[in-house]
């Protein structure tokens, strides 16, 4: 039985069209649609196919199992994977024809071992840490890794096809660190080309830089959250202004609807109390479904065409709405968030309410919530 009282409705045509918009923002670059985190909660394979329909020519999958799942689904487009530890199944990655990042010397050594064991030349993107201080190696250590990679390239073990990095503050378009990182990256590219690396792509731009920093587009941009219609810069570049349409609509069927008098405490701890005769409606989704507990008393939900706020604490499987005088009944639809086109809240509205970011709102929607697909590829 596939029944569940809530669902995440994913508009695949919106994903397609968002990628088209991002291509227009970076007309000199290819687009790598980042589909990590189950495509930010939207569904790995359906979202990947929609992004490719929109003109993406690459896919980015952080974790090795995600990249392998794309190949298992029959997707043949270039795929890059980058997040793994010692002992990862890199031979499988190479056998699947997946490009792989080398963030550190140990990783390059394991990639080389996998290449020798499979007889396949590994397509490697060397990751330089230009200032995020997360993945990759800082420039001087990276240069030593580059030297070793070029030696392996001469032996036919690897092919250094890419140099890449990640920006720390691209959502602050005018922050000086953006150009500082760009300068370090430009030097890394210069060193790679001078050393004889067979570079096909140089990539630095995330969603924010794809939208607003054309100087860093290079050959390839790597939008993530923007593919799904949510802006990484909601204050300065809101989604409608950029031309992006949020692709996920989270909704549920109202469960219990009942009248309550004034002074009625609601949900655990009675952190909300009614102050007038009203109607309470229970929504059967909770933090086990990815609804943030900190949405208690603050997050907006649309019922009967009007927005109301969650009343009381979010529980594991449900939360309550004080719908006042709205005419609602069990089985009516409550919309937690969507594109906003019908007056419903957006994931950004939820992020603002809970003090978070839209990324986590969509990505944390749990696996027990069915994904229902709409659009050409549904």
C-alpha positions as a Markdown table, in Angstrom:
| # | Residue | x | y | z |
|---|---|---|---|---|
| 1 | Unk | 0.0 | 0.0 | 0.0 |
| 2 | Unk | 1.4 | 3.4 | -1.0 |
| 3 | Unk | -1.1 | 5.5 | 1.1 |
| 4 | Unk | 0.4 | 8.3 | 3.3 |
| 5 | Unk | -1.4 | 11.3 | 4.6 |
| 6 | Unk | 1.1 | 13.8 | 3.2 |
| 7 | Unk | 3.2 | 14.1 | 0.0 |
| 8 | Unk | 5.9 | 16.2 | -1.6 |
| 9 | Unk | 4.7 | 17.1 | -5.0 |
| 10 | Unk | 7.7 | 17.8 | -7.3 |
| 11 | Unk | 7.3 | 19.8 | -10.5 |
| 12 | Unk | 9.9 | 18.3 | -12.8 |
| 13 | Unk | 9.2 | 21.0 | -15.5 |
| 14 | Unk | 10.1 | 23.6 | -12.9 |
| 15 | Unk | 13.5 | 21.9 | -12.4 |
| 16 | Unk | 14.0 | 21.8 | -16.2 |
| 17 | Unk | 13.1 | 25.5 | -16.6 |
| 18 | Unk | 15.2 | 26.6 | -13.6 |
| 19 | Unk | 18.2 | 25.0 | -15.3 |
| 20 | Unk | 17.4 | 26.8 | -18.5 |
| 21 | Unk | 17.3 | 30.1 | -16.6 |
| 22 | Unk | 20.7 | 29.3 | -15.0 |
| 23 | Unk | 22.2 | 28.5 | -18.4 |
| 24 | Unk | 21.1 | 31.9 | -19.5 |
| 25 | Unk | 22.9 | 33.4 | -16.5 |
| 26 | Unk | 26.1 | 31.7 | -17.5 |
| 27 | Unk | 26.0 | 31.6 | -21.3 |
| 28 | Unk | 29.7 | 30.9 | -21.7 |
| 29 | Unk | 29.8 | 27.9 | -19.3 |
| 30 | Unk | 28.4 | 24.4 | -19.2 |
| 31 | Unk | 26.0 | 23.6 | -16.3 |
| 32 | Unk | 26.6 | 20.9 | -13.7 |
| 33 | Unk | 23.3 | 20.3 | -11.9 |
| 34 | Unk | 24.2 | 19.3 | -8.3 |
| 35 | Unk | 21.9 | 16.5 | -7.3 |
| 36 | Unk | 23.4 | 15.6 | -3.9 |
| 37 | Unk | 21.2 | 14.9 | -0.9 |
| 38 | Unk | 18.7 | 13.0 | -3.0 |
| 39 | Unk | 18.6 | 16.1 | -5.3 |
| 40 | Unk | 18.0 | 18.4 | -2.2 |
| 41 | Unk | 15.1 | 16.1 | -1.2 |
| 42 | Unk | 13.4 | 16.2 | -4.6 |
| 43 | Unk | 14.4 | 12.7 | -5.8 |
| 44 | Unk | 17.8 | 11.9 | -7.3 |
| 45 | Unk | 17.0 | 10.3 | -10.6 |
| 46 | Unk | 13.8 | 12.2 | -11.6 |
| 47 | Unk | 15.5 | 15.5 | -10.8 |
| 48 | Unk | 18.7 | 14.6 | -12.6 |
| 49 | Unk | 16.7 | 13.7 | -15.7 |
| 50 | Unk | 14.7 | 16.9 | -15.5 |
| 51 | Unk | 17.9 | 18.9 | -15.1 |
| 52 | Unk | 19.4 | 17.3 | -18.2 |
| 53 | Unk | 16.3 | 18.2 | -20.1 |
| 54 | Unk | 16.9 | 21.8 | -19.1 |
| 55 | Unk | 20.3 | 21.8 | -20.7 |
| 56 | Unk | 22.6 | 20.6 | -17.9 |
| 57 | Unk | 25.5 | 18.7 | -19.4 |
| 58 | Unk | 27.0 | 17.4 | -16.1 |
| 59 | Unk | 25.6 | 16.1 | -12.8 |
| 60 | Unk | 27.3 | 16.5 | -9.5 |
| 61 | Unk | 26.8 | 13.9 | -6.8 |
| 62 | Unk | 28.6 | 14.4 | -3.5 |
| 63 | Unk | 28.5 | 10.9 | -2.2 |
| 64 | Unk | 29.8 | 7.9 | -4.2 |
| 65 | Unk | 26.5 | 5.8 | -3.8 |
| 66 | Unk | 24.6 | 8.7 | -5.3 |
| 67 | Unk | 26.9 | 8.8 | -8.3 |
| 68 | Unk | 26.6 | 5.0 | -8.7 |
| 69 | Unk | 22.8 | 5.2 | -8.5 |
| 70 | Unk | 22.7 | 7.6 | -11.4 |
| 71 | Unk | 24.6 | 5.1 | -13.5 |
| 72 | Unk | 22.4 | 2.3 | -12.3 |
| 73 | Unk | 19.4 | 4.3 | -13.5 |
| 74 | Unk | 20.8 | 4.4 | -17.0 |
| 75 | Unk | 22.0 | 8.0 | -16.9 |
| 76 | Unk | 25.1 | 8.4 | -19.1 |
| 77 | Unk | 25.8 | 12.1 | -18.8 |
| 78 | Unk | 29.2 | 13.1 | -17.2 |
| 79 | Unk | 29.0 | 12.8 | -13.4 |
| 80 | Unk | 31.4 | 14.1 | -10.8 |
| 81 | Unk | 31.6 | 12.7 | -7.3 |
| 82 | Unk | 33.8 | 14.1 | -4.5 |
| 83 | Unk | 33.0 | 13.1 | -1.0 |
| 84 | Unk | 34.5 | 9.8 | 0.3 |
| 85 | Unk | 36.9 | 8.5 | 2.8 |
| 86 | Unk | 39.8 | 6.0 | 2.7 |
| 87 | Unk | 38.7 | 2.6 | 1.5 |
| 88 | Unk | 35.8 | 3.9 | -0.7 |
| 89 | Unk | 34.9 | 1.7 | -3.7 |
| 90 | Unk | 36.8 | 3.8 | -6.2 |
| 91 | Unk | 37.2 | 0.8 | -8.6 |
| 92 | Unk | 33.4 | 0.8 | -9.0 |
| 93 | Unk | 33.4 | 4.5 | -9.6 |
| 94 | Unk | 35.9 | 4.2 | -12.4 |
| 95 | Unk | 34.2 | 1.1 | -13.9 |
| 96 | Unk | 31.0 | 3.2 | -14.0 |
| 97 | Unk | 32.7 | 6.0 | -16.0 |
| 98 | Unk | 32.4 | 8.6 | -13.2 |
| 99 | Unk | 34.8 | 11.5 | -12.7 |
| 100 | Unk | 36.3 | 11.7 | -9.3 |
| 101 | Unk | 37.7 | 14.5 | -7.2 |
| 102 | Unk | 41.1 | 14.3 | -5.6 |
| 103 | Unk | 41.1 | 16.5 | -2.5 |
| 104 | Unk | 44.3 | 15.3 | -0.9 |
| 105 | Unk | 47.4 | 13.2 | -1.6 |
| 106 | Unk | 45.9 | 10.0 | 0.0 |
| 107 | Unk | 42.9 | 10.3 | -2.2 |
| 108 | Unk | 45.0 | 10.6 | -5.3 |
| 109 | Unk | 47.0 | 7.5 | -4.3 |
| 110 | Unk | 43.8 | 5.5 | -3.8 |
| 111 | Unk | 42.5 | 6.7 | -7.2 |
| 112 | Unk | 45.7 | 5.6 | -8.8 |
| 113 | Unk | 45.5 | 2.2 | -7.2 |
| 114 | Unk | 41.9 | 1.8 | -8.4 |
| 115 | Unk | 42.9 | 2.8 | -11.9 |
| 116 | Unk | 45.7 | 0.2 | -12.0 |
| 117 | Unk | 43.4 | -2.5 | -10.6 |
| 118 | Unk | 40.7 | -1.8 | -13.2 |
| 119 | Unk | 42.9 | -0.9 | -16.1 |
| 120 | Unk | 40.9 | 2.3 | -16.6 |
| 121 | Unk | 42.4 | 5.7 | -16.7 |
| 122 | Unk | 40.8 | 7.8 | -13.9 |
| 123 | Unk | 39.3 | 11.1 | -14.8 |
| 124 | Unk | 40.4 | 13.3 | -11.9 |
| 125 | Unk | 39.4 | 16.8 | -10.8 |
| 126 | Unk | 42.0 | 18.2 | -8.4 |
| 127 | Unk | 40.3 | 20.2 | -5.7 |
| 128 | Unk | 42.1 | 23.3 | -4.4 |
| 129 | Unk | 41.1 | 24.9 | -1.1 |
| 130 | Unk | 41.0 | 28.6 | -2.0 |
| 131 | Unk | 39.7 | 29.7 | 1.4 |
| 132 | Unk | 36.7 | 27.8 | 2.5 |
| 133 | Unk | 39.0 | 25.6 | 4.6 |
| 134 | Unk | 36.9 | 22.5 | 4.0 |
| 135 | Unk | 37.5 | 20.1 | 1.2 |
| 136 | Unk | 40.6 | 20.3 | -1.0 |
| 137 | Unk | 44.2 | 21.1 | -0.3 |
| 138 | Unk | 45.7 | 24.6 | 0.2 |
| 139 | Unk | 47.6 | 25.9 | -2.7 |
| 140 | Unk | 51.2 | 24.8 | -1.9 |
| 141 | Unk | 50.2 | 21.3 | -0.8 |
| 142 | Unk | 47.8 | 21.2 | -3.8 |
| 143 | Unk | 50.7 | 22.1 | -6.1 |
| 144 | Unk | 52.7 | 19.1 | -4.8 |
| 145 | Unk | 49.6 | 16.9 | -5.4 |
| 146 | Unk | 49.4 | 18.4 | -8.9 |
| 147 | Unk | 53.0 | 17.4 | -9.6 |
| 148 | Unk | 52.2 | 13.8 | -8.6 |
| 149 | Unk | 49.0 | 13.8 | -10.6 |
| 150 | Unk | 50.8 | 14.9 | -13.8 |
| 151 | Unk | 53.4 | 12.1 | -13.2 |
| 152 | Unk | 50.5 | 9.6 | -13.0 |
| 153 | Unk | 49.0 | 11.2 | -16.1 |
| 154 | Unk | 52.2 | 10.6 | -18.0 |
| 155 | Unk | 52.0 | 7.0 | -17.0 |
| 156 | Unk | 48.4 | 6.7 | -18.3 |
| 157 | Unk | 47.0 | 6.1 | -14.8 |
| 158 | Unk | 45.0 | 9.3 | -14.5 |
| 159 | Unk | 43.9 | 12.1 | -16.6 |
| 160 | Unk | 43.7 | 15.5 | -14.9 |
| 161 | Unk | 40.6 | 16.8 | -16.6 |
| 162 | Unk | 39.5 | 19.4 | -14.0 |
| 163 | Unk | 40.5 | 21.9 | -11.4 |
| 164 | Unk | 37.9 | 23.0 | -9.0 |
| 165 | Unk | 37.1 | 24.8 | -5.7 |
| 166 | Unk | 34.2 | 26.1 | -3.7 |
| 167 | Unk | 33.4 | 29.7 | -2.6 |
| 168 | Unk | 32.7 | 30.5 | 1.1 |
| 169 | Unk | 30.7 | 33.7 | 0.7 |
| 170 | Unk | 29.4 | 34.0 | -2.9 |
| 171 | Unk | 26.0 | 34.8 | -1.5 |
| 172 | Unk | 27.6 | 38.1 | -0.3 |
| 173 | Unk | 28.3 | 39.2 | -3.9 |
| 174 | Unk | 30.5 | 42.1 | -3.0 |
| 175 | Unk | 32.4 | 40.5 | -0.2 |
| 176 | Unk | 36.2 | 40.8 | -0.9 |
| 177 | Unk | 36.8 | 37.1 | -0.1 |
| 178 | Unk | 35.0 | 36.1 | -3.4 |
| 179 | Unk | 37.6 | 37.8 | -5.5 |
| 180 | Unk | 40.4 | 36.7 | -3.2 |
| 181 | Unk | 39.3 | 33.1 | -3.7 |
| 182 | Unk | 39.1 | 33.8 | -7.4 |
| 183 | Unk | 42.7 | 34.9 | -7.5 |
| 184 | Unk | 43.9 | 31.8 | -5.7 |
| 185 | Unk | 41.9 | 29.6 | -8.1 |
| 186 | Unk | 43.2 | 31.5 | -11.1 |
| 187 | Unk | 46.8 | 30.7 | -9.9 |
| 188 | Unk | 45.9 | 27.1 | -9.4 |
| 189 | Unk | 44.6 | 26.9 | -12.9 |
| 190 | Unk | 47.7 | 28.6 | -14.2 |
| 191 | Unk | 49.9 | 26.1 | -12.4 |
| 192 | Unk | 47.9 | 23.1 | -13.7 |
| 193 | Unk | 48.1 | 24.3 | -17.3 |
| 194 | Unk | 51.8 | 25.0 | -17.0 |
| 195 | Unk | 52.4 | 21.6 | -15.6 |
| 196 | Unk | 50.7 | 19.9 | -18.5 |
| 197 | Unk | 47.4 | 18.9 | -17.0 |
| 198 | Unk | 44.8 | 18.0 | -19.7 |
| 199 | Unk | 42.2 | 20.3 | -18.4 |
| 200 | Unk | 38.7 | 20.1 | -19.8 |
| 201 | Unk | 36.9 | 22.1 | -17.2 |
| 202 | Unk | 37.7 | 24.6 | -14.5 |
| 203 | Unk | 34.8 | 25.2 | -12.0 |
| 204 | Unk | 34.3 | 27.4 | -9.1 |
| 205 | Unk | 30.8 | 28.9 | -9.2 |
| 206 | Unk | 28.0 | 27.6 | -7.0 |
| 207 | Unk | 24.4 | 28.8 | -7.2 |
| 208 | Unk | 25.1 | 32.2 | -5.9 |
| 209 | Unk | 28.1 | 32.8 | -8.2 |
| 210 | Unk | 26.2 | 31.4 | -11.2 |
| 211 | Unk | 23.5 | 34.0 | -10.6 |
| 212 | Unk | 25.5 | 37.0 | -9.7 |
| 213 | Unk | 29.3 | 36.7 | -10.2 |
| 214 | Unk | 30.0 | 36.1 | -13.9 |
| 215 | Unk | 33.7 | 36.6 | -13.5 |
| 216 | Unk | 34.0 | 33.2 | -11.8 |
| 217 | Unk | 31.9 | 31.2 | -14.3 |
| 218 | Unk | 34.9 | 29.7 | -16.1 |
| 219 | Unk | 34.0 | 26.6 | -18.2 |
| 220 | Unk | 31.5 | 25.1 | -15.9 |
| 221 | Unk | 29.1 | 26.3 | -13.2 |
| 222 | Unk | 27.7 | 24.1 | -10.4 |
| 223 | Unk | 24.3 | 25.3 | -9.2 |
| 224 | Unk | 22.7 | 23.3 | -6.5 |
| 225 | Unk | 19.8 | 24.9 | -4.6 |
| 226 | Unk | 18.9 | 27.2 | -7.5 |
| 227 | Unk | 18.2 | 24.1 | -9.7 |
| 228 | Unk | 15.2 | 23.5 | -7.4 |
| 229 | Unk | 14.0 | 27.1 | -7.6 |
| 230 | Unk | 15.2 | 28.5 | -4.4 |
| 231 | Unk | 17.6 | 31.4 | -4.3 |
| 232 | Unk | 20.8 | 31.3 | -2.1 |
| 233 | Unk | 20.4 | 35.1 | -1.8 |
| 234 | Unk | 16.7 | 35.6 | -0.9 |
| 235 | Unk | 17.1 | 39.2 | 0.2 |
| 236 | Unk | 19.1 | 40.5 | -2.8 |
| 237 | Unk | 18.1 | 38.0 | -5.5 |
| 238 | Unk | 14.8 | 36.5 | -4.6 |
| 239 | Unk | 13.7 | 33.5 | -6.7 |
| 240 | Unk | 11.0 | 35.4 | -8.7 |
| 241 | Unk | 13.4 | 38.2 | -9.5 |
| 242 | Unk | 15.9 | 35.6 | -10.9 |
| 243 | Unk | 13.2 | 33.7 | -12.7 |
| 244 | Unk | 13.4 | 30.6 | -10.6 |
| 245 | Unk | 10.3 | 28.6 | -9.6 |
| 246 | Unk | 10.4 | 26.4 | -6.4 |
| 247 | Unk | 9.8 | 22.8 | -7.5 |
| 248 | Unk | 8.5 | 21.2 | -4.3 |
| 249 | Unk | 5.1 | 21.6 | -2.8 |
| 250 | Unk | 4.6 | 19.9 | 0.6 |
| 251 | Unk | 1.1 | 19.1 | 1.5 |
| 252 | Unk | -1.0 | 16.9 | 3.8 |
| 253 | Unk | -4.6 | 15.9 | 4.5 |
| 254 | Unk | -6.1 | 17.3 | 7.6 |
| 255 | Unk | -6.7 | 14.6 | 10.2 |
| 256 | Unk | -8.8 | 15.6 | 13.3 |
| 257 | Unk | -10.8 | 18.9 | 13.1 |
| 258 | Unk | -12.6 | 20.0 | 16.3 |
| 259 | Unk | -14.0 | 23.0 | 18.1 |
| 260 | Unk | -12.1 | 24.3 | 21.2 |
| 261 | Unk | -13.0 | 26.9 | 23.7 |
| 262 | Unk | -10.8 | 29.8 | 25.0 |
| 263 | Unk | -8.0 | 28.8 | 27.4 |
| 264 | Unk | -7.3 | 25.5 | 25.7 |
| 265 | Unk | -3.7 | 24.5 | 25.8 |
| 266 | Unk | -2.4 | 22.9 | 22.6 |
| 267 | Unk | 0.1 | 20.2 | 22.1 |
| 268 | Unk | 3.0 | 19.2 | 24.4 |
| 269 | Unk | 3.8 | 21.6 | 27.1 |
| 270 | Unk | 0.9 | 23.8 | 26.2 |
| 271 | Unk | 3.2 | 26.4 | 24.6 |
| 272 | Unk | 0.1 | 27.7 | 22.8 |
| 273 | Unk | -3.2 | 28.5 | 24.4 |
| 274 | Unk | -6.4 | 29.5 | 22.6 |
| 275 | Unk | -7.8 | 32.9 | 23.5 |
| 276 | Unk | -11.2 | 32.6 | 21.9 |
| 277 | Unk | -13.6 | 30.0 | 20.7 |
| 278 | Unk | -11.9 | 28.4 | 17.7 |
| 279 | Unk | -11.3 | 25.4 | 15.5 |
| 280 | Unk | -8.2 | 23.2 | 15.8 |
| 281 | Unk | -7.0 | 21.1 | 12.9 |
| 282 | Unk | -4.4 | 18.4 | 13.1 |
| 283 | Unk | -1.8 | 18.0 | 10.3 |
| 284 | Unk | -0.4 | 14.4 | 10.2 |
| 285 | Unk | 3.3 | 15.3 | 9.5 |
| 286 | Unk | 5.9 | 15.9 | 12.2 |
| 287 | Unk | 9.6 | 15.9 | 12.8 |
| 288 | Unk | 9.9 | 12.3 | 11.8 |
| 289 | Unk | 8.9 | 13.6 | 8.4 |
| 290 | Unk | 11.4 | 16.4 | 8.5 |
| 291 | Unk | 9.2 | 19.2 | 9.8 |
| 292 | Unk | 11.5 | 21.2 | 12.0 |
| 293 | Unk | 10.6 | 21.2 | 15.7 |
| 294 | Unk | 11.6 | 24.8 | 15.8 |
| 295 | Unk | 8.7 | 25.5 | 13.5 |
| 296 | Unk | 6.5 | 25.3 | 16.6 |
| 297 | Unk | 4.3 | 28.3 | 17.0 |
| 298 | Unk | 6.0 | 30.2 | 14.1 |
| 299 | Unk | 5.8 | 28.4 | 10.7 |
| 300 | Unk | 3.0 | 29.3 | 8.2 |
| 301 | Unk | 0.6 | 26.8 | 6.6 |
| 302 | Unk | -2.1 | 27.4 | 4.1 |
| 303 | Unk | -5.6 | 26.0 | 4.7 |
| 304 | Unk | -8.8 | 27.0 | 2.9 |
| 305 | Unk | -6.9 | 29.6 | 0.9 |
| 306 | Unk | -5.6 | 31.4 | 4.0 |
| 307 | Unk | -2.3 | 31.2 | 5.9 |
| 308 | Unk | -2.3 | 30.4 | 9.6 |
| 309 | Unk | 0.6 | 29.5 | 11.9 |
| 310 | Unk | 1.4 | 26.3 | 13.7 |
| 311 | Unk | -0.2 | 26.3 | 17.1 |
| 312 | Unk | 2.0 | 24.7 | 19.8 |
| 313 | Unk | 4.8 | 22.2 | 19.5 |
| 314 | Unk | 5.6 | 20.1 | 16.4 |
| 315 | Unk | 5.4 | 16.5 | 17.4 |
| 316 | Unk | 7.0 | 13.4 | 15.9 |
| 317 | Unk | 4.1 | 12.7 | 13.6 |
| 318 | Unk | 1.7 | 15.7 | 13.7 |
| 319 | Unk | 1.1 | 19.3 | 14.5 |
| 320 | Unk | -1.9 | 21.5 | 15.1 |
| 321 | Unk | -3.3 | 24.6 | 13.5 |
| 322 | Unk | -5.6 | 27.1 | 15.0 |
| 323 | Unk | -7.8 | 27.8 | 12.0 |
| 324 | Unk | -10.2 | 30.2 | 13.8 |
| 325 | Unk | -13.3 | 30.7 | 11.7 |
| 326 | Unk | -12.2 | 28.9 | 8.5 |
| 327 | Unk | -14.5 | 26.3 | 7.2 |
| 328 | Unk | -12.3 | 23.1 | 7.1 |
| 329 | Unk | -12.9 | 19.4 | 7.5 |
| 330 | Unk | -10.9 | 16.2 | 7.8 |
| 331 | Unk | -9.4 | 15.3 | 4.5 |
| 332 | Unk | -9.0 | 19.0 | 3.3 |
| 333 | Unk | -5.5 | 19.8 | 2.1 |
| 334 | Unk | -3.0 | 21.8 | 4.2 |
| 335 | Unk | -0.1 | 23.3 | 2.1 |
| 336 | Unk | 3.0 | 23.7 | 4.2 |
| 337 | Unk | 5.0 | 25.3 | 1.4 |
| 338 | Unk | 5.1 | 25.5 | -2.4 |
| 339 | Unk | 5.9 | 27.9 | -5.2 |
| 340 | Unk | 3.8 | 30.7 | -3.7 |
| 341 | Unk | 1.8 | 31.1 | -6.9 |
| 342 | Unk | -1.4 | 30.2 | -5.1 |
| 343 | Unk | -0.7 | 32.3 | -2.0 |
| 344 | Unk | 0.8 | 29.4 | -0.1 |
| 345 | Unk | 4.0 | 29.9 | 2.0 |
| 346 | Unk | 7.3 | 29.0 | 0.3 |
| 347 | Unk | 10.3 | 27.1 | 1.7 |
| 348 | Unk | 12.0 | 30.4 | 2.1 |
| 349 | Unk | 9.1 | 31.6 | 4.3 |
| 350 | Unk | 9.6 | 28.5 | 6.4 |
| 351 | Unk | 13.3 | 29.2 | 6.6 |
| 352 | Unk | 12.7 | 32.8 | 7.7 |
| 353 | Unk | 10.2 | 31.6 | 10.3 |
| 354 | Unk | 12.5 | 29.0 | 11.9 |
| 355 | Unk | 15.8 | 31.0 | 11.5 |
| 356 | Unk | 17.3 | 28.6 | 8.9 |
| 357 | Unk | 17.9 | 28.4 | 5.2 |
| 358 | Unk | 15.7 | 27.0 | 2.4 |
| 359 | Unk | 18.2 | 24.3 | 1.7 |
| 360 | Unk | 17.5 | 22.5 | 4.9 |
| 361 | Unk | 13.7 | 22.9 | 4.7 |
| 362 | Unk | 13.5 | 20.9 | 1.4 |
| 363 | Unk | 16.4 | 18.5 | 2.0 |
| 364 | Unk | 15.3 | 17.3 | 5.4 |
| 365 | Unk | 11.8 | 16.1 | 4.2 |
| 366 | Unk | 12.0 | 12.5 | 5.3 |
| 367 | Unk | 11.9 | 9.4 | 3.1 |
| 368 | Unk | 8.5 | 8.2 | 4.4 |
| 369 | Unk | 6.9 | 11.2 | 2.7 |
| 370 | Unk | 6.1 | 10.1 | -0.8 |
| 371 | Unk | 7.4 | 12.1 | -3.7 |
| 372 | Unk | 4.7 | 12.6 | -6.3 |
| 373 | Unk | 6.0 | 13.9 | -9.7 |
| 374 | Unk | 4.4 | 16.3 | -12.1 |
| 375 | Unk | 5.6 | 17.4 | -15.5 |
| 376 | Unk | 6.8 | 15.9 | -18.8 |
| 377 | Unk | 8.9 | 13.2 | -17.2 |
| 378 | Unk | 6.5 | 12.3 | -14.4 |
